Amino acid sequence: MKTNSLEKNLTEGSVAKNLILFALPFMLSNLIQTLYNVADMLIVGNFNGTAGISGVNIGGQVTFILTNIVIGMAVGGTVVIAQYLGSGDRKGVNESIKTLITFLLVMSVVLTVAMMLLSDTILHLLQTPAESYQEARDYLNITLSGTIFIFGYNTFSAILRGLGDSKRPLYFVTIACVTNILLDLLFVGVFHMASRGAALATVISQALSMILCIIYLKRSNLEFDFKLRSLRFYKDRFLTLMRVGIPISITNVITNLSFLVLTTIANGMGVSASAALGIISKYNGFAILPAIAVGNSVSAMVAQNMGAGRTDRAKKTFYTGLFLSFSVTLFVFIITRLFPAQILSLFEDDPEMISNGIKYLKTFSFDYILVPVVFCLNGLITGSGHTVVSSIGGIMSSLGFRIPLAILFGVVLDKGMLGLGLAAPIATLGTGTILFIYFLSGKWKT
């Protein structure tokens, strides 16, 4: 692979400046990507009411399981590519890129078929309210048909970020998001297609973002030319990608499943509680974006620096990232505590839904002052290649804390939405404790 404009060296210069310049496009890219489902929910909610919101939320959460699988593998790809780049192993970079694309292409087809066959079973298991079942089913089945586009965009974005470029994914997803909103208004508002229209708009927009990535990469000096002859599978690179990526994917999926348990409990409380949880999950997507973006940027920077043997600089990246993300999420915490009703009413003015949402946010909002620590610790440990450790922390958070506590407070003790919201910050605190102990041990340095 030739040296080209795709690559950016993150092992030199100001840590704070590099982290901000890398994290800001990453954050804006994630922010805009989050707008996909939020735009669907806002527009469907305005034209189809609470049942539409509930349906889009439930269908979107199931689709998000697939997104989390590819994001885990993509983050693994970013780390591996960045470490090879930092150590100057250009053959490793090239072979890892080809293997990652080939594997995720096959995986996207297999998962699409499997999920479409199981969609009705999944919706029944989630206790989808009868009023929103058809909306959820329509949204889920159409978005599942676009799985290959979700996988494609996230894979190509991961390659770019591994090479140090976080700006291009931002440009491509911005164009796609604007397209999504315009198509939402057309399909839902004009053609009255409800959740089917919102799902179709999402699929078309995701396809556009993937196509834009491909066009850009083809015009660069990337050796993968997107023809069948370039699909290659290198066993040793695949094993390295799996070692780093699988723990992240498993953690992401289990975390998502734990929130699906919360959704299932809320569904059992009625359509207003279901809609309230759906709205807050979308708001939460925005609220924790700075922490996610900084954490992932810490991961990419740490990976390059660890590849170059710069452990001291990797540690400094972690501290800088923690300060930056906590500064933002503290502000989010204050806003959420002061204006919960106003935030909820942006989506729907149903008094019962707003009442349920306020109860949930009263306890859930404490998560915002804890997530920066967890995401930045995860970034340091993942970037160092110790993804099994971060995976253990995430799995313990979901299976050891979030799910049992949600059932205890929300169902057994009958605390409703207030108890349901309490499960998240306690789970984050548990994960943070596990990761912090590992950080203090210094084992991440090897």
C-alpha positions as CSV (number, residue, x, y, z in Angstrom):
1,M,0.0,0.0,0.0
2,K,1.4,3.4,-1.0
3,T,1.6,6.3,1.4
4,N,-1.4,8.5,0.6
5,S,-3.6,11.4,1.8
6,L,-5.8,8.9,3.7
7,E,-3.2,8.4,6.4
8,K,-2.6,10.7,9.4
9,N,0.1,10.2,12.0
10,L,-1.3,10.4,15.5
11,T,1.9,9.6,17.3
12,E,3.3,13.2,17.0
13,G,2.3,16.7,17.9
14,S,-0.1,18.0,20.6
15,V,-2.1,15.2,22.2
16,A,-5.1,17.5,23.0
17,K,-5.1,19.1,19.5
18,N,-4.9,15.7,17.8
19,L,-7.6,14.2,20.0
20,I,-10.0,17.2,19.5
21,L,-9.4,17.3,15.7
22,F,-10.0,13.5,15.5
23,A,-12.9,13.3,17.9
24,L,-14.9,16.3,16.6
25,P,-15.6,14.9,13.2
26,F,-16.1,11.5,14.8
27,M,-18.7,13.0,17.2
28,L,-20.5,14.9,14.5
29,S,-20.5,11.8,12.3
30,N,-22.1,9.7,15.2
31,L,-24.5,12.6,16.0
32,I,-25.7,12.7,12.4
33,Q,-25.9,8.9,12.2
34,T,-28.0,8.9,15.4
35,L,-30.4,11.4,13.6
36,Y,-31.5,8.6,11.2
37,N,-33.7,6.9,13.7
38,V,-34.5,10.0,15.6
39,A,-35.8,11.7,12.5
40,D,-37.9,8.6,11.8
41,M,-39.3,8.8,15.3
42,L,-40.0,12.5,15.2
43,I,-41.7,12.5,11.8
44,V,-43.7,9.3,12.4
45,G,-44.7,10.6,15.8
46,N,-46.0,13.8,14.4
47,F,-48.0,12.1,11.7
48,N,-48.9,8.8,13.4
49,G,-48.8,9.4,17.1
50,T,-47.7,7.3,20.1
51,A,-48.2,3.9,18.4
52,G,-45.9,5.0,15.6
53,I,-43.2,6.2,18.0
54,S,-43.4,2.8,19.9
55,G,-43.2,0.8,16.6
56,V,-40.2,2.7,15.2
57,N,-38.4,2.4,18.6
58,I,-38.9,-1.3,18.9
59,G,-38.1,-2.0,15.3
60,G,-35.1,0.3,15.5
61,Q,-33.7,-1.4,18.6
62,V,-33.8,-4.8,17.0
63,T,-32.0,-3.4,13.9
64,F,-29.5,-1.8,16.2
65,I,-28.4,-5.3,17.4
66,L,-27.0,-5.8,13.9
67,T,-25.4,-2.4,13.9
68,N,-23.7,-3.2,17.2
69,I,-22.2,-6.4,15.7
70,V,-20.6,-4.6,12.8
71,I,-19.5,-1.6,15.0
72,G,-17.7,-4.1,17.3
73,M,-15.9,-5.7,14.3
74,A,-15.3,-2.3,12.8
75,V,-13.7,-0.9,15.9
76,G,-11.6,-4.0,16.0
77,G,-10.6,-3.2,12.4
78,T,-9.7,0.4,13.3
79,V,-7.5,-0.8,16.2
80,V,-5.7,-3.4,14.2
81,I,-5.1,-1.2,11.1
82,A,-4.0,1.7,13.3
83,Q,-1.5,-0.5,15.2
84,Y,0.0,-1.9,12.0
85,L,0.2,1.7,10.6
86,G,1.9,2.9,13.8
87,S,4.5,0.2,13.6
88,G,5.1,0.8,9.9
89,D,3.8,-2.7,8.8
90,R,2.1,-1.7,5.5
91,K,1.6,-5.3,4.4
92,G,-0.4,-5.9,7.6
93,V,-2.5,-2.8,6.9
94,N,-3.4,-3.9,3.4
95,E,-4.1,-7.5,4.2
96,S,-6.2,-6.6,7.2
97,I,-8.4,-4.2,5.1
98,K,-9.0,-6.9,2.5
99,T,-9.9,-9.5,5.1
100,L,-12.2,-7.2,7.0
101,I,-14.2,-6.2,4.0
102,T,-14.5,-9.8,2.7
103,F,-15.6,-11.2,6.1
104,L,-18.2,-8.5,6.8
105,L,-19.7,-8.8,3.4
106,V,-20.4,-12.5,3.9
107,M,-21.6,-11.8,7.5
108,S,-24.1,-9.1,6.4
109,V,-25.8,-11.5,4.0
110,V,-26.0,-14.3,6.6
111,L,-27.4,-12.1,9.3
112,T,-30.0,-10.5,7.0
113,V,-31.5,-13.8,6.1
114,A,-31.5,-15.1,9.7
115,M,-33.0,-11.9,11.2
116,M,-35.8,-11.7,8.6
117,L,-36.8,-15.3,9.3
118,L,-37.0,-14.5,13.0
119,S,-38.5,-11.0,13.0
120,D,-42.0,-12.0,14.1
121,T,-40.6,-14.3,16.9
122,I,-38.4,-11.4,18.1
123,L,-41.3,-8.9,18.2
124,H,-43.5,-11.4,20.2
125,L,-40.6,-12.0,22.7
126,L,-40.4,-8.2,23.2
127,Q,-44.0,-8.1,24.2
128,T,-44.6,-5.5,21.5
129,P,-47.9,-3.7,22.3
130,A,-50.8,-4.7,20.0
131,E,-51.4,-1.0,19.0
132,S,-47.8,-0.7,17.6
133,Y,-47.1,-4.3,16.4
134,Q,-47.8,-3.7,12.7
135,E,-45.7,-0.5,12.7
136,A,-42.8,-2.3,14.4
137,R,-43.0,-5.2,12.0
138,D,-43.1,-3.0,8.9
139,Y,-40.2,-0.9,10.1
140,L,-38.1,-3.9,11.2
141,N,-38.5,-5.9,8.0
142,I,-37.7,-3.1,5.6
143,T,-34.6,-1.9,7.6
144,L,-33.3,-5.5,7.8
145,S,-33.2,-5.5,4.0
146,G,-30.6,-2.7,4.2
147,T,-28.2,-4.6,6.6
148,I,-25.5,-4.8,3.9
149,F,-25.5,-0.9,3.7
150,I,-25.1,-0.6,7.5
151,F,-22.2,-3.1,7.4
152,G,-20.7,-1.4,4.4
153,Y,-20.7,2.2,5.7
154,N,-19.3,1.2,9.1
155,T,-16.6,-1.0,7.6
156,F,-15.3,1.6,5.3
157,S,-15.5,4.3,8.0
158,A,-13.5,2.0,10.3
159,I,-10.8,1.7,7.6
160,L,-10.6,5.5,7.2
161,R,-10.4,6.0,11.0
162,G,-7.7,3.4,11.3
163,L,-5.7,5.3,8.8
164,G,-6.3,8.5,10.9
165,D,-9.0,10.1,8.8
166,S,-12.3,10.9,10.7
167,K,-13.4,13.7,8.4
168,R,-14.6,11.8,5.3
169,P,-17.1,9.6,7.2
170,L,-18.6,12.8,8.6
171,Y,-19.1,14.3,5.1
172,F,-20.7,11.2,3.7
173,V,-23.1,10.6,6.6
174,T,-24.1,14.3,6.6
175,I,-25.3,14.0,3.0
176,A,-27.1,10.8,3.8
177,C,-28.8,12.2,6.8
178,V,-30.2,15.2,4.9
179,T,-31.4,12.8,2.3
180,N,-33.1,10.7,5.0
181,I,-35.0,13.6,6.5
182,L,-36.2,14.8,3.1
183,L,-37.3,11.2,2.2
184,D,-39.0,10.9,5.6
185,L,-41.1,14.0,5.0
186,L,-41.9,12.7,1.5
187,F,-42.8,9.1,2.3
188,V,-44.4,9.7,5.7
189,G,-45.8,13.2,5.4
190,V,-46.9,13.3,1.7
191,F,-47.4,9.6,0.8
192,H,-48.7,8.6,4.3
193,M,-46.6,5.4,4.4
194,A,-46.1,5.6,8.2
195,S,-43.3,3.4,9.6
196,R,-42.8,1.7,6.2
197,G,-41.9,5.1,4.7
198,A,-39.5,6.0,7.5
199,A,-37.8,2.6,7.1
200,L,-37.5,3.0,3.3
201,A,-36.0,6.4,3.8
202,T,-33.4,5.0,6.2
203,V,-32.4,2.2,3.9
204,I,-31.9,4.5,0.8
205,S,-29.9,6.9,2.9
206,Q,-27.6,4.2,4.3
207,A,-27.0,2.9,0.8
208,L,-26.0,6.5,-0.3
209,S,-23.5,6.8,2.6
210,M,-21.9,3.5,1.7
211,I,-21.7,4.4,-2.0
212,L,-20.0,7.7,-1.2
213,C,-17.4,5.9,0.9
214,I,-16.7,3.5,-1.9
215,I,-16.3,6.3,-4.5
216,Y,-13.8,8.1,-2.3
217,L,-11.8,5.0,-1.4
218,K,-11.6,4.0,-5.1
219,R,-10.2,7.4,-6.0
220,S,-7.5,7.1,-3.4
221,N,-4.5,4.8,-3.4
222,L,-6.2,2.0,-1.4
223,E,-5.2,-1.3,-3.0
224,F,-8.7,-2.7,-2.5
225,D,-10.5,-1.8,-5.8
226,F,-14.0,-3.2,-4.9
227,K,-13.9,-5.9,-7.5
228,L,-14.3,-9.6,-6.8
229,R,-10.6,-10.3,-7.3
230,S,-9.8,-8.0,-4.4
231,L,-11.9,-10.1,-1.9
232,R,-9.2,-11.9,-0.1
233,F,-9.1,-13.9,3.2
234,Y,-5.8,-14.0,5.1
235,K,-6.2,-16.4,8.0
236,D,-3.6,-14.8,10.3
237,R,-5.1,-11.3,9.8
238,F,-8.6,-12.7,10.3
239,L,-7.6,-14.3,13.6
240,T,-6.1,-10.9,14.7
241,L,-9.2,-9.0,13.7
242,M,-11.4,-11.6,15.5
243,R,-9.2,-11.5,18.7
244,V,-9.7,-7.7,18.9
245,G,-13.2,-7.4,17.3
246,I,-15.2,-10.3,18.6
247,P,-15.1,-9.2,22.3
248,I,-16.3,-5.7,21.3
249,S,-19.1,-7.1,19.2
250,I,-20.2,-9.5,22.0
251,T,-20.2,-6.7,24.5
252,N,-22.1,-4.4,22.2
253,V,-24.8,-7.0,21.5
254,I,-25.2,-8.0,25.1
255,T,-25.4,-4.3,26.1
256,N,-28.1,-3.8,23.4
257,L,-29.9,-6.9,24.6
258,S,-29.9,-5.6,28.1
259,F,-31.6,-2.4,27.0
260,L,-34.1,-4.6,25.0
261,V,-35.0,-6.2,28.4
262,L,-35.7,-2.7,29.7
263,T,-37.8,-2.1,26.5
264,T,-39.7,-5.4,27.2
265,I,-40.5,-4.4,30.8
266,A,-41.7,-0.9,29.6
267,N,-43.8,-2.5,26.9
268,G,-45.5,-4.5,29.6
269,M,-46.4,-1.2,31.3
270,G,-48.4,0.0,28.2
271,V,-47.8,1.9,25.0
272,S,-47.2,5.3,26.8
273,A,-44.4,3.8,28.9
274,S,-43.0,2.1,25.8
275,A,-43.0,5.4,23.8
276,A,-41.4,7.2,26.8
277,L,-38.5,4.7,26.9
278,G,-38.1,4.9,23.2
279,I,-37.9,8.7,23.2
280,I,-35.4,8.7,26.0
281,S,-33.3,6.1,24.3
282,K,-33.0,8.4,21.3
283,Y,-32.3,11.4,23.5
284,N,-29.7,9.3,25.3
285,G,-28.1,8.6,21.9
286,F,-27.3,12.3,21.6
287,A,-26.5,12.8,25.3
288,I,-23.6,10.3,25.4
289,L,-22.3,11.0,21.9
290,P,-19.4,13.2,23.1
291,A,-18.2,10.4,25.5
292,I,-18.6,7.8,22.8
293,A,-16.7,9.9,20.2
294,V,-13.9,10.8,22.5
295,G,-13.6,7.2,23.8
296,N,-13.4,5.8,20.2
297,S,-10.9,8.5,19.3
298,V,-8.8,7.6,22.4
299,S,-8.9,4.0,21.1
300,A,-7.6,5.0,17.6
301,M,-4.9,7.3,19.0
302,V,-3.8,4.8,21.6
303,A,-3.6,2.1,19.0
304,Q,-1.2,4.1,16.8
305,N,0.9,5.1,19.8
306,M,1.1,1.6,21.2
307,G,2.1,0.4,17.8
308,A,4.9,3.0,17.8
309,G,5.9,2.0,21.4
310,R,4.7,5.4,22.9
311,T,3.1,4.2,26.1
312,D,3.5,7.5,27.9
313,R,1.7,9.3,25.1
314,A,-1.1,6.7,25.1
315,K,-1.7,7.3,28.8
316,K,-1.7,11.1,28.3
317,T,-4.3,10.6,25.5
318,F,-6.6,8.8,28.1
319,Y,-6.4,11.6,30.6
320,T,-7.0,14.3,28.0
321,G,-10.0,12.4,26.6
322,L,-11.5,12.0,30.1
323,F,-11.3,15.7,30.8
324,L,-12.9,16.6,27.4
325,S,-15.8,14.1,27.6
326,F,-16.6,14.8,31.3
327,S,-16.8,18.6,30.6
328,V,-19.5,18.0,28.0
329,T,-21.6,15.3,29.7
330,L,-21.7,17.2,33.0
331,F,-23.4,20.0,31.1
332,V,-25.8,17.4,29.6
333,F,-26.6,16.1,33.0
334,I,-27.5,19.5,34.3
335,I,-29.8,20.3,31.3
336,T,-31.5,16.9,31.6
337,R,-32.2,17.4,35.3
338,L,-33.6,21.0,34.8
339,F,-35.8,20.4,31.7
340,P,-37.0,16.8,31.4
341,A,-40.6,17.7,30.4
342,Q,-39.4,20.1,27.7
343,I,-37.1,17.4,26.2
344,L,-39.9,14.8,26.1
345,S,-42.4,17.2,24.6
346,L,-40.2,17.8,21.6
347,F,-41.3,14.3,20.4
348,E,-44.9,14.0,21.6
349,D,-47.2,16.1,23.9
350,D,-49.0,13.1,25.4
351,P,-49.3,13.9,29.2
352,E,-49.1,10.2,30.2
353,M,-46.0,9.6,28.1
354,I,-44.3,12.7,29.5
355,S,-45.1,11.7,33.1
356,N,-43.6,8.2,32.5
357,G,-40.5,9.8,30.9
358,I,-39.9,12.2,33.7
359,K,-39.9,9.3,36.2
360,Y,-37.4,7.4,34.1
361,L,-35.1,10.4,33.6
362,K,-35.1,11.2,37.3
363,T,-32.8,8.2,38.0
364,F,-31.4,7.4,34.6
365,S,-29.8,10.8,34.1
366,F,-27.1,10.0,36.7
367,D,-25.5,7.8,34.0
368,Y,-24.3,10.9,32.3
369,I,-21.7,11.8,34.9
370,L,-20.4,8.2,34.9
371,V,-20.1,7.2,31.2
372,P,-17.0,9.4,30.4
373,V,-14.9,7.4,32.7
374,V,-16.1,4.1,31.3
375,F,-15.8,5.1,27.6
376,C,-12.3,6.6,28.0
377,L,-11.0,3.6,30.0
378,N,-12.5,1.4,27.3
379,G,-10.7,3.4,24.7
380,L,-7.4,3.0,26.4
381,I,-7.7,-0.7,27.0
382,T,-9.2,-1.4,23.5
383,G,-6.6,0.6,21.7
384,S,-3.9,-1.4,23.6
385,G,-5.4,-4.5,22.2
386,H,-6.9,-5.9,25.4
387,T,-10.4,-6.1,24.2
388,V,-11.2,-9.2,26.3
389,V,-10.9,-7.1,29.4
390,S,-13.2,-4.3,28.2
391,S,-15.6,-7.1,27.0
392,I,-15.7,-8.6,30.5
393,G,-16.5,-5.2,32.0
394,G,-19.3,-4.6,29.5
395,I,-20.8,-8.1,29.9
396,M,-20.7,-7.8,33.7
397,S,-22.4,-4.4,33.4
398,S,-25.3,-5.9,31.4
399,L,-25.7,-9.4,32.8
400,G,-24.4,-8.8,36.3
401,F,-26.0,-5.4,37.0
402,R,-28.4,-3.8,34.4
403,I,-30.7,-6.8,33.7
404,P,-31.1,-8.1,37.3
405,L,-31.6,-4.6,38.7
406,A,-34.1,-3.6,36.0
407,I,-36.1,-6.7,36.9
408,L,-35.7,-6.2,40.6
409,F,-36.6,-2.5,40.7
410,G,-39.0,-2.4,37.7
411,V,-40.9,-5.6,38.3
412,V,-40.3,-7.3,41.6
413,L,-40.3,-4.1,43.8
414,D,-42.9,-2.5,41.4
415,K,-41.0,0.8,41.2
416,G,-42.1,1.3,37.6
417,M,-40.2,3.7,35.3
418,L,-38.3,5.2,38.3
419,G,-36.8,1.8,39.2
420,L,-36.2,0.9,35.5
421,G,-34.1,4.1,35.1
422,L,-31.9,3.3,38.2
423,A,-30.5,0.2,36.6
424,A,-28.3,2.1,34.1
425,P,-26.1,4.2,36.3
426,I,-25.5,1.4,38.7
427,A,-24.5,-0.8,35.8
428,T,-22.1,1.9,34.5
429,L,-20.6,2.3,38.0
430,G,-19.9,-1.5,38.2
431,T,-18.2,-1.5,34.8
432,G,-16.1,1.5,35.6
433,T,-14.9,-0.1,38.8
434,I,-13.7,-3.3,36.9
435,L,-11.9,-1.2,34.2
436,F,-10.3,1.2,36.7
437,I,-8.8,-1.7,38.7
438,Y,-7.3,-3.1,35.4
439,F,-6.0,0.4,34.5
440,L,-4.2,0.7,37.9
441,S,-2.7,-2.8,37.5
442,G,-0.7,-1.4,34.4
443,K,-1.3,-4.7,32.5
444,W,-2.8,-2.7,29.6
445,K,0.8,-1.5,28.7
446,T,1.9,-4.9,27.4
